[in-house]
Amino acid sequence: MPNDVAIRPLTVTPSSGPALDVQRSDFGIHLEITKGLDELATVRGTDVIVPGLTGRIVRNRVKDVRTIELSGHVQGVGATDALRLASYRGFVVAIGACFDPTLTVTIGVVCEDGVTRSLAARPHVLTWGPEGIPGLRTLNVALESTDPDWTTALSLPLLQQLGTVFTPTISGA
């Protein structure tokens, strides 16, 4: 369940099991999407350069890969040092299992307009920051999606408000 300070509520669901709470209310795990929501996907295709001619022959481009980055921290929670360190290790293991590069994860993010956008991606690189304090580390997760467009889940009232749904009106005879 996203916590109250999350910029954009975020869910991560691996293909192997239940969703991982990446914005825990106790801040044990707190990740934000820092790249890939607003950036464009990379494209395949290049223009052709013919020696001796000016300019280029323009070729088609196809959306190829969208790179997504999640950044944040992991910290142990609990009333004692032993509980904090144990929960920290549990969070690290859960993150490793969720972001296994052999799995696909579905990322869902609620944007400013209230629309949930989701995308299936594969974890690419999991980078842990230095452990200066036992049980507290920063974390960056890079993911790649070969289906580079976000899908949206719009509600009917929102679609009507945006004017994208035809609503018939019946006038009296």
C-alpha positions as CSV (number, residue, x, y, z in Angstrom):
1,M,0.0,0.0,0.0
2,P,1.6,3.3,-1.0
3,N,2.5,5.6,1.8
4,D,1.4,9.2,2.2
5,V,4.7,10.8,1.0
6,A,4.9,8.8,-2.3
7,I,5.0,11.2,-5.3
8,R,3.2,8.7,-7.4
9,P,1.6,5.5,-5.9
10,L,3.5,2.5,-7.4
11,T,2.9,-1.2,-7.5
12,V,5.3,-4.0,-8.7
13,T,3.9,-7.4,-9.4
14,P,6.4,-10.2,-10.4
15,S,5.2,-13.0,-12.7
16,S,6.2,-15.5,-10.1
17,G,3.9,-14.3,-7.3
18,P,2.2,-11.6,-5.3
19,A,2.9,-7.9,-5.5
20,L,5.8,-6.5,-3.6
21,D,4.9,-3.4,-1.5
22,V,7.5,-1.0,-2.7
23,Q,6.1,2.0,-0.8
24,R,5.5,0.5,2.6
25,S,3.7,2.6,5.2
26,D,6.6,1.9,7.6
27,F,9.1,3.0,5.0
28,G,11.0,-0.3,5.1
29,I,11.0,-0.2,1.3
30,H,10.4,3.0,-0.5
31,L,10.9,3.2,-4.3
32,E,9.8,5.9,-6.7
33,I,9.7,5.8,-10.5
34,T,12.5,8.2,-11.6
35,K,12.8,7.4,-15.3
36,G,10.6,6.0,-18.0
37,L,7.2,7.4,-17.2
38,D,7.5,10.5,-19.3
39,E,10.5,9.7,-21.5
40,L,10.1,8.3,-25.0
41,A,10.9,4.7,-25.9
42,T,14.0,4.2,-28.0
43,V,13.4,3.3,-31.6
44,R,14.8,0.9,-34.2
45,G,15.6,2.0,-37.7
46,T,18.1,4.3,-39.3
47,D,18.1,6.7,-42.2
48,V,20.1,5.7,-45.2
49,I,23.0,7.9,-46.3
50,V,24.0,7.7,-49.9
51,P,27.5,8.9,-50.7
52,G,27.5,11.7,-53.1
53,L,23.9,12.8,-52.4
54,T,22.9,15.5,-50.0
55,G,20.7,14.7,-47.1
56,R,19.4,11.3,-46.1
57,I,16.7,8.9,-47.2
58,V,14.3,8.8,-44.4
59,R,13.3,5.3,-43.2
60,N,10.6,4.1,-40.9
61,R,11.2,4.0,-37.2
62,V,9.6,1.5,-34.8
63,K,9.3,1.9,-31.0
64,D,11.6,-0.7,-29.5
65,V,12.5,-0.5,-25.8
66,R,11.4,1.7,-22.9
67,T,13.9,2.0,-20.0
68,I,12.4,2.4,-16.6
69,E,14.2,3.2,-13.4
70,L,13.0,2.9,-9.8
71,S,15.1,4.6,-7.1
72,G,14.8,4.7,-3.3
73,H,15.9,3.0,-0.1
74,V,15.5,-0.1,2.0
75,Q,15.7,0.0,5.8
76,G,15.0,-2.3,8.6
77,V,12.0,-1.6,10.8
78,G,11.3,-2.8,14.3
79,A,11.5,-1.9,18.0
80,T,15.0,-3.4,18.5
81,D,18.3,-3.5,16.5
82,A,17.8,-7.2,16.1
83,L,14.3,-6.8,14.6
84,R,15.5,-3.9,12.4
85,L,18.4,-6.0,11.0
86,A,16.2,-9.1,10.5
87,S,13.5,-7.1,8.7
88,Y,16.1,-5.4,6.5
89,R,17.5,-8.8,5.4
90,G,14.0,-10.0,4.7
91,F,13.4,-6.9,2.5
92,V,16.6,-7.4,0.6
93,V,15.7,-11.1,-0.1
94,A,12.1,-10.1,-1.2
95,I,13.5,-7.4,-3.6
96,G,16.0,-9.9,-5.0
97,A,13.2,-12.4,-5.7
98,C,10.8,-9.7,-7.1
99,F,13.4,-8.2,-9.5
100,D,14.9,-11.5,-10.7
101,P,16.1,-10.8,-14.3
102,T,14.5,-14.1,-15.4
103,L,11.1,-12.8,-14.5
104,T,8.7,-10.2,-15.9
105,V,7.2,-7.7,-13.6
106,T,4.2,-5.5,-14.1
107,I,4.7,-2.0,-12.9
108,G,1.6,0.1,-12.1
109,V,1.8,3.8,-11.4
110,V,-1.0,6.2,-10.5
111,C,-0.3,9.5,-12.3
112,E,-1.3,13.0,-11.4
113,D,-4.5,12.8,-13.4
114,G,-5.7,9.8,-11.4
115,V,-5.1,7.4,-14.3
116,T,-3.3,4.1,-13.6
117,R,-0.7,3.3,-16.2
118,S,0.9,-0.1,-16.3
119,L,3.7,-1.8,-18.2
120,A,5.3,-5.3,-18.3
121,A,9.1,-5.1,-18.0
122,R,12.1,-7.2,-17.2
123,P,14.6,-6.2,-14.5
124,H,17.9,-5.4,-16.1
125,V,20.2,-4.1,-13.4
126,L,19.8,-4.0,-9.6
127,T,22.3,-1.6,-8.0
128,W,22.7,-1.3,-4.2
129,G,24.3,1.8,-2.7
130,P,27.0,1.6,-0.1
131,E,26.0,0.3,3.3
132,G,27.1,3.1,5.6
133,I,24.7,2.3,8.4
134,P,23.8,-1.4,9.0
135,G,20.3,-2.0,7.8
136,L,19.9,1.0,5.5
137,R,20.8,1.2,1.8
138,T,19.8,3.0,-1.3
139,L,18.7,1.1,-4.3
140,N,18.3,1.6,-8.0
141,V,16.4,-0.8,-10.3
142,A,16.7,-0.6,-14.0
143,L,14.1,-2.4,-16.1
144,E,13.4,-2.7,-19.8
145,S,10.1,-3.2,-21.6
146,T,9.9,-4.5,-25.2
147,D,6.3,-3.4,-25.2
148,P,7.2,0.2,-24.9
149,D,3.7,1.8,-24.5
150,W,2.1,2.3,-21.1
151,T,-1.5,0.9,-21.0
152,T,-4.0,3.0,-19.2
153,A,-7.0,2.0,-17.1
154,L,-9.5,4.9,-17.4
155,S,-12.8,4.9,-15.6
156,L,-15.9,5.7,-17.6
157,P,-16.6,9.1,-15.7
158,L,-13.0,10.2,-16.5
159,L,-13.4,9.2,-20.2
160,Q,-16.7,11.1,-20.3
161,Q,-15.0,14.1,-18.7
162,L,-12.2,14.0,-21.3
163,G,-14.8,13.8,-24.1
164,T,-13.6,10.5,-25.5
165,V,-16.8,8.5,-24.8
166,F,-20.0,9.1,-26.8
167,T,-22.9,9.5,-24.4
168,P,-26.2,9.4,-26.2
169,T,-28.9,11.7,-25.1
170,I,-32.6,11.0,-25.7
171,S,-34.8,13.9,-26.3
172,G,-38.5,13.8,-25.6
173,A,-40.8,13.2,-28.6
